Amino acid sequence: MSGLRPVTVITGASAGIGIALAHVFARNGYALALVARREDRLRALADEIAATGAPTPIVIVADLVQAGAARKIGAALAAQGVEPQFMVNNAGFGLVGLASARDRDEQLAMIDVNVRALTELSLAFIDSLERHRGGLLNVGSMAGFLPGPGTAVYYATKAYVLSFTEALHSELKSRGVRVTVLCPGPVPTEFAARAGVSGGLAPGILTQAAEHVAEAGYRGVMQGRRTVVPGLANKLVIILIRILPRRLLLRLVDSRQSRRRSARHP
């Protein structure tokens, strides 16, 4: 045993699903370490959680675009005498637009956060997750099940998250580490503005509140489920995605993203 106390580490904890996940884990008795770039938001969330009577979360300011984020987070945790029991990789962002037209560096930064940092943090703390009989929760997207013309790089990053996490679920099961990928549909958060989307993300029937998504993710990882898609309508869509011809899916997604581009540039 390492002697370090267990915590749940949540990246992207300054907004949206990350905030909701922090509240769910805290409400269920888990000490937290909150990670994001915006210190003021993290401090406010930590104070809000502490006001409920839960332990005050540790605040770690880190930009996951930068290489070595896992080392920085690990050092910050060790300095507080803690180590991960649950690792929640929620940080990520999307960009809507033709891959050939969007800024290349911005798209590569998206890969750094959505893929490289998530992979690094998923693998960095496996020993402590095993010691504390905990788990790994990676936040993917329904986009991971689809080809993504008009949002090509973002959809590809989420396809990676889905495939990688499902494989880790199989690899780590024998070690008692629960591994779950959470694949929500549209969630009303800051994501749309960051992605460059005006108007709704998708039909309202597919939209889920961040709190509902967080609860589903929490239950999923606690139960050791491989994949969680919140919402009945979204589950039905995933079934359709799996049986429709790929060529038709490409046309449908391309048409949807074309309408979005038209709305942005009338």
N, C-alpha and C positions, 0 to 999 in steps of 0.2 A: 504493500500500500504506500502511496506517495505522501499521505498525511495532509494533502491539500483538500480544502472544502469544495464540494460540488456546486456548480452554478449552471444556469442555462444561458448560453451566449446567443444573442439575437442581433444579426446585422441588419442594416437598413431600418433601424428602430426609431427613426425620427419622423416617420409619416406612415399613413395608410395601414396596410396589413401588418407592418412591423410593430406599430403602436398597439394594434389589437392583439397580436401575439404576446406582447409583453404583459398586457393586462390578464390574458388567459393563464399564462404560466404563473404569474404572481398570485392570482386568485386561487390557484391550486397548490400553493405553498412552496414554489420554487424560487430560490434566490436568483437574481438576474445580473448579467453584464450586458449593457446596451452599447452597440457599436454603430456609429454613423459619422458623417462629416460635420454635421451641424450641432455644435456643442450646446448652444442655447436650447435647442429643442430636446436634446437628450436630458439636460438638467431639469427642464420643466417636466418631462415624463417621469424622471426618477423621483422628483418631489411629489408628483401626483400619486405614484404608486406607494411611496413611503407614507403618504397621508391616509392610506387605507389600513395602515397597521402592518404592512408587509415590510421586510428588510429593505433599506434603501439600496437601489441597484447601483452597481459599479458603472461608471461612465467611461467609455474608451472612444476617443476621437480618432478616427482613421479613415483615410480615403482609399477605398479598395481598388481604385485605378492604379495606384502605386504598387510596384513589386514589393514583396516582403511583408505584406499585410499580416499574414499568419504569424510571422515571427514577432511583429510588433504587438499583436493582440495577445499572443502567448506570454510575452514578457510582462505586459501590463497585468495579466491575470495572475502570474506567478508572484508579482510584487504585492498583490493583495492577498496572497495565500490561498488562491482558489484555482480550480481547473474545470474544464467543461464536463458536465454530466449529459447535457443536451446541447447540440450545436444546431442552430437554426439559421440557415443561409437564406435570408429574405432579400438582401440587397440586390438591386438590379434595375435596369431601365430599358426602354424600348425607343425605337425611332421608326417613324412611318415615312415612306418615300422610296423612290427607286434607288437601289444600291449604287447604281452608276451615277446618280445625281447628288446623293447626300455626301456630306463631308467624310472623307475616308478616315481621317484621324478620329473623328467622333464615333464612327462605326467600330473602329478597332478598340477604342476605349470601352465601348459596350461589350465587346468580347472579353476584355480584361476583367470587367466586373461580373458579367453574367456567367462566364465560363472559367477563366483562369483563377480568379479569386475564390469562386465557389469550389472549384476542384481542390485548390490548396487548403482551404479551411475544412473541407470534408475529410481530407486525409491526415491533416496535421494532428488531430486530437483523438484518433481512434483508440489508443491505449487508455486514455482517461474515460472515454465513453464506455469502454468495456469494464474498467474498474468500478464504475458507479452504476453499471447496469442501465445505462441511459440510451441515447440514440441520436440520430441525425435526421433533421427535417429540412429538405431542400424545397424552396418555393419555385415551382416551374410555372406552367401555363397550359391552357387548352391549345394554345398556339403550337406547342410541342408535338401535337399529333398531326399537324398540317404542313403542307408546303406553303411558302409565304411570298409569292410575287407581290411586290409593292411594300413588303416589310421583310425582305429576304434574310437579312442578317439577324434580326431579332428572333424570327421564327426558328432559324437554325440554332441559335443559342439555346432556346427552350427545348428543342429536340434533343440537344446534347444533355441538358439537365435531366430530361426524362430517361434517356437511355443510360446515362452514367449512374443515376440514382437507383434505377431498377437493378442494374448489375451489382452495385454495392449492397443492395438489400440481400441478394443471393450470397455474395461473398462473405458478408459479416454476420449472417444469421447464426452460424455455428459458434460465434464468439459472444452471442447474447446481446449484440448491438442492434437495436431497432433502426431501420432505415426506411424513410418514407419520402415520396415526392408528392407535393401538394400542387394540383393543377387547376387553379380557379379559372373561371371565365372572366368577363368584364367586372371590375370592381371600381366604384366611384372613389378615386383617390387622385393624387397629383400625377399619376402615371400618364394620363392622357395629355396633359399640358406639356410634360417633358417629352413625350413622343411626337408632339406636333399634330395632335388630333383635335379637330374642332367638332363640336356636337357629340352625340353619343358614340360609345365604343361599339355597341352591338344592340340588337333588340332587347328591350327591357326584361323579357322573360328569362334571359340568360344572365342578367346582372345579379350579383350577390353583394351584400354588405360586407365590409372588411371584417366585422365582428363575427359574422356567420362563417366566413372563410377560415378565420383564425381558430374558431371552435372546432371546425371539421379537421383542420390540420393537427390540432392538439390531440383530438380523440384518435386520429389515424396513427400518429406516431406512438401514442401510448398503447394502442392495440397491436402495434407491429405490422400495420398494413403497408403494402408495397406502394400503392398509388391511391390518391384521394382526389376525386373530382366532386367538388361541392355542388349540390343542386340537382334535382331530378332532371330538369330540362337539359342541363349540361351533360349529364350522364347519357341521355338519349342521343344528344348530338355526337358524342364520342363513338357510340355504337354505329351511327350513320357514317361517320368519317372512316371507320374501319371497313365498311362494306362498299362504299362508293368507289368507282374507278378513280385512280390518281389524276388522270387527265381532266375529269370533271371537277375534282377538288381544286385543281390549279385554276381552271376557268372561273369558278365561283369566288375564290379568294382574290384573284386578279380583278374581277368585276367590282367587288366590295372596296378594294383599296383604290381603284380608279375613281370611284364615286367620292371617296374621302379626299383625294387629291383635287378633284374638281371643286369640292366644297371649300377647300383652302385657297384655291386660286380661280375665283369665278371670272 
